[in-house]
Amino acid sequence: MGPSGCGKTTLLNCLAGRVKLDAGSIRLNRERLNKRWKRRICYVLQQDIFFPDLTLRQTLEYAALLRLPDSLSHSQKMQYVDHIIDVLDLGNCQDTIIGDYLKRGLSGGEKKRANIACELLTNPSLMLLDEPTSGLDSHSAYSLMCCLKRYAEKEGKTVVVTVHQPSSQIFHMFDKLLLLCNGQTAYFGDTNSVVDFFNNIGLTVMPHYNPADFILEQVKGSEEMKEKIIAASREARLRADYPHELLPDYFNPTICDKFLNNYHETQIHQSNGQVGSGCGCQQEMWSRNGNTQTGQDPVCVTVALGETTESHGNVYTTIAVKEDEGKTLWLDNQSHASSSVSSSDDDVSWQWPTTFWTQFKVLSQRNFQEARPRMLSTLNWVQTIGLSIMAGLLWFQLQRTEESLHDIQGWMFFSTTYWMLFSHFGALSSFPPEREVINKERQSGAYRLSAYYLAKMVGELPLTITLPAVYHIISYPMLGLHSTTVFVTLLGFLLLNTIVAQSVGFFVGACCMDMQVSITISALYTLATQLFGGYLATNIPPWLKWMQYLSMVHYAYQNMQIVEFSEGAQIQCAPQSKFEVCKNSSYIPVSAILEQEGASLPLWANTLVLLLFLVIFRLLGYIVLRYFRRPK
């Protein structure tokens, strides 16, 4: 606990291993924090970051499918989801969308509990929560803390919570209190003893006064008052009752000798067999007193202490929990891969709870489910159908003559550029909010980045090509359908150009953290692509000719002309034709049309360049996310 800016969130980031330490070390059960142990820690951020269009149940189901091991069946994973929804009292809102500032969805308290529920699925040993009560009313905050208290007592887990200024009810729920002041420890010990601590230094708490309010008033006081409190905290470390786990010699390899009188030989049974036969000693490490208000039995955690081949010394390899009767969060004693520690140091299965194929399959389904309301919204359908009808009526039944040539080319260029802009800026606008969710999930080790990136391409592909296909199916026959082959081929090049533009949008969105910067860069690139596409300007200066080869519209537009004018009836020359070939012929060949546009590459070469654009920008986007935009 402490005032704003005292270092609460920074401390949690350090404990979770998300901040590089300048000095000191973080240890879990006396072992240095590493990737294996990070899997046993869940970190609930202060911000509730979700996909707004998914319902609460869908969010939890996808989290379970991704973070629970493949050894569990689909029905078993859904049982865990049902149980957590029941325990956290989320049944009435499980079919409500998460929502955001534009769409009404879950309330603030429900979002907080949903955030916690996603992390509880993995059965973590240690739970870190950054100000879970912020933004909640007193009743919602109290209900949330009651859930956390019940979880800590019944499951035998450790819950670390940062709070700013809790109510008296919430304040007395905590077992231990760490008070921070200017990044330093102002008090650490039992919550019930903090009043005596302040009384001993001459700061008396008035009767019927919330201790949390009084404490914050003191640590936010004058500099002399802050120094007085911090100095008293340093002196408290010399007392015999100070927590021994905070003393410098606690991590001494010989610490086991201090507790030999508490050790006892025992066998620990789990659902998968007998554990503990190879352990050197055991220690009754922690026992929490029962809740005096509810009369619950004590919850004991027995820890088996065994030797490992690593240089870290003693580590806890098994945890057995004796639970009281009542509702618990876990249906059986089965351990999860994401929360259990392998007894073999050579076993690397702890790194990912699920296989690449499982992650790809689930993420593809989730990306499709999340993007469908956004990409195929009612407004987009109305816009697409209305625009396709308008374009078809504008260029209705064009004749194959030189007078209509410019109009035919206009439809091709308009169709290419419109869907290029639509997909590019659609990808650009959707990436920043999605990136926050992906960063949160990557930090928790839910899945591989490669699985997500490939799933995003595959999952959104049907949605990306749906609207351009509808536009083409409506508008092109209105121009005059000459050949089914030409119709299908033109559709293919239109869709290829759309996917390439989306790839560029993903790349720019991944590179730029600022939305305004990404929009500016995208506007410059897309407008340059149109200018050098070959329709708006044909007499390009030689020193700018190279810009034409960076234009994706140029290749798609030229391919559409090659396909359209190579099949069916040829274009008839006008009486006063501007083509030289019309002096000796009545029809304009496709080569003459392309020469006027300044094109020089054949159909296969244009297609190959578009495919290269697609592959290169997709790879660049992955490289940026993998190496340059890694979550902190």
N, C-alpha and C positions, 0 to 999 in steps of 0.2 A: 504494500500500500504506500501511497505517497502522492504529492501534488503533481500537476502536469509538468513534464520536462525533467522529472527526477531520475529517469532511467529505467522505468518499469518494463517498457516494451523492448528496450535494448537488452536488458537482462534476460528476458524470455528468448529473444533471438539468439543470444549466446548459448543458453541452455539447450535450445533446439538444434544447435550446430549450424545456424544460418548466418552467422557473423564470424569473420576471421578474427581470432584472438590475438592481441598484442602481447599478452603475458598470461601466465596461469594455464590451467587445464580444466576441462569439463569431464567429469567421470560419472558413469552410471553403474551402480553396484561395484564401485572401486575400479572399474575398468575404463580406460580412456574411451571417449565417445568416438565411434566410427560408424560406417554405413550400416553395419549389422545392427548396432544398437539404435541407430536413428529410426529403424523400422518399428521399434517398440515405443517410440514417442509420437504422440499426435499433438499437433499444434493448431489450435482454433484461433484464427486471426480475428482482430477486432472488426474488420470489414466482412460482411456477409457476401461472399463472391459466389454467384451461381449463374447458370443459364436462365434467363428470366422466363423463357417460353416453356420450359419443362415443368411438369407438376412435381410436387414434393415426393410423391411415390416414385416417379420416373427417376428423379435425381438419386434417391436412395438405392433403387434397383441397379442403376448403372454403376454406382459406387461399389455395391456389393459384388457385381459381376467382374469388376476390374480389380478389386483389392482383396477379395477373399480367394484362397488358393483353388487351383483346378481340382484338387482332391475332393472338394465338396461338389455335390451335384447342384443343378439349377434349382431344384425344389428346396434343397437345404439352404441355399443362399437366400431364397425368398422367405424361408421361415425366419431367418435372422432379421430380415427387413421387417416382417410383420411383428416380430417380438420387440424390436427397438421402437417402432411406431407406437406400440401399445405401452411400453414402459415410459416413454417420453410424452405420452398423451397427445399424439399428433394424428389420431385417427380421424377426427372431424375435418381436418384440412389436408389429408393426404392426396386428394384429387384436385387441389387448388394449385394454380401455377405459382411459381416463385414470385414473378412480377418485378417491376422496377419503378422508376419515377414516372414512366409513361403508362404502364399497365398495372392495374390494381391486382394485387396478389396476396401473399402471406403478410401477416402483421409483423411488427418488429420482434416481438417475443417468439413467434413461431419461426421466424428466420433464424434466430439465435439457436433455438432447439434443433432446427434442421441442420444447422452448421455443426452442432455437437454430434447429432445422430450420424452424420457422414463419417466422422472420425471414430465413433464408438464401434462401428462395424468391424474394425480390425482388432478389437479387443486389446487396446494398448496397455502397457504396464504403467506408463507415465503420461499424464494428460496436462498440457499447458494451454491456458485460456487467457487471452489478452482482453481485459475489460469486457467480459460477456454481458455485463449489466448496463453498459452505456447505451443511451437512447431508449431505455425501457422505463415504464412507469413502475412505481414501488411494488405493486402486486405482481407484475410480470417478472420483475427482477427477483423477488422473493421466491416465486414458483420455480424459476430457473435454478436458483441456488439450492433449493430443496432437492431438485433432481440430481444435481451434482453431488450433494451431500449423501444422498441415498446411494448413488453409484459408488462413491468412495468407501462407504461402510459395507455395503452388501457384496461388492466385488473385490474388496481388499486392494484397491488401486490407489495410486498417489495422484492427487489433483492439485495443481498449482494454478492459482488464479490471481491476476492483477486487478485491483479495484482502485478507484479514485477516491470516492467518498461514500462508503456504503451506509445503509441504515443500521440502526442498532441491532435489529433482528439478524441481518446478514452478517454483521461484524462478529457476533458471538457464535456463528456457525463454524468459524475457522478454528482449526486446532493450533496452528502456529502462525505467527505474524512476522513478516520481514518489512520493516519500515525503512524507506529510502528517503534521503535528503541530500540533494545536490550530488547524486550519484554515489553516495556513501551510505553505509549501514548506520541507521539511527537507533534501531532496536531489532533484535531477533530473539524469539522465544515463544513461550505459550501466550496465546491471546489473552487469557485471563490474568496474566501477570503484567500486562503492559501498564495498567493503571498504577500498580505498585511501583513500577519503574519510574514513572513520571512523578509520583509522590516523593520518591527518595531524592529527587533532584530539585525539589521545591516547587513542582508544578502540580497542584492539586486539582483533581477533576471534581467538579461540583456534582452533588447527588442528582439522579434522574437526568443526567446529561449524556448524550451520545458520545461514547469514548472516541469514536472515529472522527467526529467533528472537532472534538477538543485536540486530538493529536495533530490533525492537519493544520489547525490554527497555530500550533506551536512550531511545527516544522516549516511553516510559511511565514514565520515571524522575522524578527531582526537577525542580522548576521551573528550577533552575540548569542542569541537564543539558539540558533542552529549549531554553533560551535559547542555550546554547552551540552546539547543533546548528544552530538556525535562523540564528544569526549567521554560522556557517561557510558555510551555504548562500547567504547574501547576498554574502559575499566571493567565493564561487565564480562568481558572475555576472560578475565583473570579469575573469576569466581569458579568454584567447583561445579556449580549447577549449569554452567554454560554447555550447550549442545556439543558433545565430543566430536560429531562429524564435521564441525567447522574448525576444529583445531588443526594446526599444521601437520602433526604427526599421525593424523587419522589414516593417511594413505601409506603408512610405513608397512613394508612387507611382513613385519612381525606382529601386525595388529591382531592376527588370529590368536596369538598367545594370550591376549588380554581377556579373551572371551571363552577360554577353554572350559571353564567351570560351567558354562551354559550349554555346551555342546552335548548332544546325545545321539547315539547311533539309532537310525531308523530307516525304514524303507518307505519310499514315496510311490504311491500307486496312481497311475493315470489310466485313461481309457485305452491307450495304446500299449500298455504293459507296465513293467516294473522299472523304476528309475532310481538311481542313487546307490547302486551297489559299488560303484567305483569312486564314490566320494570319500574324501578323507575325514570330513567332519561336518557337523550340522549345527545350526544356530537358530534358536527361536529369536528372530531378528526384530520383530515388531508386533505389538498387540495393541489394537485400538479399543479403548473403553466403549462399552455399549452406550447407546443413546438413552440417556436417563429419561427423556421425555416420552419416548415410544417403548421403552423397556426392551429393546432389542438385545440379543446376546452379543458378546464380544466377537469380533472377527479377527482371526489369527492368520498370519502368513508365515509359513515355514519355508526357509530357504536352505537348499542344499549347496554346500560350498565345496567345489572341486577344483583340482589342479588342471591347468591347461598347458599346452606346449608353447604358448605365446609368452612373451616377456612381461605381460601385464600382471602376472601373479594370479591371485585367486579371483574367480568370477563365479557368479551365481548361474547355475545351469538349469535349475528347475525351480519352479514356484508352485506350491500347492496351497490352495485357499480353502479354509473351513468356513462355510457360509451358513448363516442362519436361514431358517425357513422363511419363505416369502417369495415375492417376485424378484427375479434376478434378470440380468441382461443376457445370460447365456443359457442355452437350452441343454447343453451337455458339457462334458469336460474336454471336448476335442480342441486341440490347440491349432491356431492359425499360423500359416507360414509367415505372415507379415508380423506376427507378434511373438513367435517362438524363436529360440536360439538353438541352432544345430549343435549337437555334441561334437561334431567333427569340424575342425577348422578348415579342412579342405573342401567342405561342402559349400558351394556358392549358390545354392538354390534360394538362399535368403534374399538374394538381390532383387528378384522380381516375384511377386506373389502369383502371377499368371504368365502363361507362355505368350510369345509374340503373336501367334495366331489368335488366341483368345482376346488379347488387347486390340488387335486389328479389327476383329469381328464386332466386338462390343462398341468400340469407338466409331466404326463406320455406321452402325445403327444409331448411335447417339447423335452423331453429326447430321445424319439425315433427319432425325426427329427434331433436332434443335433448329436446323436451317430451313425446314419446310415452311413454317409460318412466316418467316421473314422473306424468303426468296419467292415463294408462291402465294403471296398475300393477295387479298381481293383487289387492292389497288393496282398491283402489278398485272393481274389478269385483265382488269379493265383497261389499263394503259396499253398493254400489248395488243389486245383484240381491237381496240379503237384505232391504234396507230397502224395496224396491218390493214384494216379496212380503208383507212384514209390513204395509205400509200397505194393500195390496189386501185382505188377510184381515181387517184391523181394520175397514175400511169396505166389506166385501163386500156387493154387491148391495143397495145402499141404495134404499129405496122413495122415490118422489117425493111425500113428505108433509111437513107442517110439523114433525112430530116428528124427521124425519131431516134437516131443513134445516141444522141446526147441524153435523151430521156431514159433510154435503157441503161446507159452507163450511170445515170443519176440514181436510179433505183439500186443498182449494185453498190455504189459508193455509200449511199445513205444507209442501206442495210448493214454494210460492213462496219461503218463508223459508229452507228447507233449502238449496236450490240457490243462493240468494243468498249464504248464508254459505259454502258449499262453494267457489264460484268466487271470491268476494272474498278469502278467506284463502288460497286456493291461489295466486292471483296475488300476494298480499302476501308469502308465504313464498318464492316463486321469484324475486322481483325482486332482492333484495340480492345473492345470489351471482352472478346473471347480470349485474348492473350492473358488477361488477368486470371481467368479460370485455369488456363493451361499452366501458367506459372505456379499457381497454388498447388495444383495436382502434381506437377513435376517436383516441387519441393518436398512433397510428402512421399515421393517415390511410387506413385500409383502405376505408372506405365512408362514405356520407352518413348522417347521423342520420335523416333523413326516410325513406330507403330501409329502414333497420333497423326503424323504428317501424311503418311500413306493413306490412312483411313479418311482423312479430311478430303484428299483428292478423289478417292473412290466414292465416299459417302455422299458428297455434294455433286458428283458428276451428273446424275439423273436430273437434279434440280437445276443445274446450270444450263443444260441443253433443252429443257422443256419449253420455256418461253420463246427462245429464238426459233425452235422448230414450229411452234404454233404460228408465229409471225410469218414464217416462210410458206407454210402450208396454206395460209389464207391469202397472202398478198401475191405470191408468184403466179398462181393460176389466173389471177385477174389480169395480169400483164399479157397472158397468152401462153398456154402450156404447149410447147412444141414437141417435147420428148420426155418420157419418164426418166430415162437415164440422166438427162441434163438436170431435171428437177432434183433427183437424189444427189447428184454430184455437187450441185450448187449448195444444197443443204449441208452436205458434209464439209465444204470449205467454210461456210458461214459458222458452223459449230466449232470447227477447228480454230478459227480466228477468235471466237468468243472464249474458248478455253485458254488460248495463249494470253489474251488480255487479262483474264482472271489470274493467271500465273504472275504477270507483271504486278498486278494489284497486291497479291500476297507478298511479293518480294519487297515492294515499297513500304507496305504496312509493317513488315517485320523489321525493316531498317530504321524507320522513323518512329520515335517514341511520341513525338508531338503530332497530333492530328492535323494541325494547320500546316505544318511543314510538309507532311505527306500529301495533302491536297494540292499544295503549290507545286511540288515536284511532279505529281501526276498530271496536273493541268498542263504544265510545260511539255511533258512527254507526249500526251495524247493529242494536243493541238499540233505539235510538230509532226506527229505521225499522220495527221490529216493533211497538213500542208504539203508534205512530201509523198502523199499517197498516189499521185499521178492523175488526179481528177481536177483539183482546184488550180494546180499550176503544172503546166507541161514543159515550159521553157525554163528549166531550172539552171541557174548559172553553174558553170563547170566547177567552181571552187566549193559549191554546196551540193554537188552531185552525190557525194558520199553519204549525205544524210538520208537519201532515199533508201539506202540499203539497211538502215536501222528502223524503218517504218514497217510495222507488222501489217498495216492496212494495205501498203503497196503490194505485198505478195498475195494477200487474199483477193484484193481487187483485180489484180492481173489474172489470177487463176480463174476467177469467175468470168472474165471476158473471154479467155481462151476456151472455156467449156461452152459458154453461151453462143459464141459466134462461130464455133467449129462444127456445130451440129445444127440440123434443121435448115430452113431456108436462109440463103445468104442475104446480106444487106444490099439493097439496090442503091445504085449511084443516083445522086441528085442531078438535075439538068446543069446546074452550075456547081459542080463538085469541087471540093478542096483537096481531094485525093488525086495524086498523079496517075494512079493505076486506072482511074475511071476514063482516061483518054482512050484506052484500048480495051476496056471491059465495061460491062453493065453492072457488075457486082464488086463489092469491096471485100477482098480476102481478109482473114483474121490477122495475117501478118502485117498488113498495112495499118489496121486499126491499132495494133500494139506498138508499131513504130511511131505513130503519132503520140502515143502515151509515154514514149521513152522507155519501154520495157525491153529487156534483152535476155531474160532467163526463160527457159521452157517450163512446162507445167510441173514436171517432176522436181526441178531445182527449186521452184517456188515452194512446193510442198515440203521439201526437205528443210528449207530454211525455217519455215513455220514450225516444224517439228523440233528443230534445234532451239528455236526461241522457247518452246514449251519446256524442253528438258533442262536447258540452261537456267532459266528463271526459277523453275521448281527446285533445282539443286542449290541455287544461290539462296533461295529462301530458307531451305533447310540448314545450310551452312551458317547463315546469320543467326537463326534460332539456336543452333547447337553450340556455337562458339562465341558469338558476340552479344546475344540477347538472352544469356542464361539467367534464370531467376537468382536473385541475390540471396 
